[in-house]
């Protein structure tokens, strides 16, 4: 537990489940669809032209992270 708390190790899923169970908790995972966000080229062009250079840089950085 100490190694997990100190960030020395990342627990496997079974270990995480055991740790949570010891704390009286249960791990629950859910799956949900990701919004597609499809836009027409014209909508994308309007959004791009209406944003500031700073906003464009921030969006490019966010896209590069994903």
N, C-alpha and C positions, 0 to 999 in steps of 0.2 A: 504494500500500500504506500509506503514511504517513497518508493521509486516512482510510482505513478504521480504522487503529489508533487514531487520535485521535478517532474518532467524528464526524468532519466529514461523512462520507458513508456510505451503506449500499450495499454492492455489489449489482448486479443478479445474478440467478441465473447467467447465463453468466459474468459476471466472477468470482463466487464459485467456480464450477467451475474456471475457469482458475487462480485462486490456489491452490486445493486441489491441482490437478494439478501445479503447480510445486513443491508440498511433498511430492509423491509420494503424495497421497491422492485418493480418489474420493468424491464426494458420492452418497449413497444415500438416497432417500426411500421411506418405506413408508406405506401407508394401513391403518388398522385401525379397526374399528367402535368407536363410543363406547358405553359401557354406558348403558342407558336409565334404570335406577334407578327404574322405576315402583314406587310404593308405594300401598297402599290408603289411603283417607282416615283410617281408624282408626290405621294404623301411623304416619302423619304426625302425627296428634294426640298419640299417646303419646310420640313422639320430641320434639315441641315442649314438651309439659308436663313432660317429665323433664329438659329442659335448663335451665341457669341463664340469667339475663338476659344475662350476658356472652357465653355461647355463642350465644344467639339473635342478638345484635348481630353477632358474628363471622360467623355463617352468612349473615345478611342482606347484610353487606358482601361476602362471597365471591360471593354470587349476583349482586349488582349489578356486580361486575367481569366476570362472564361474560355 
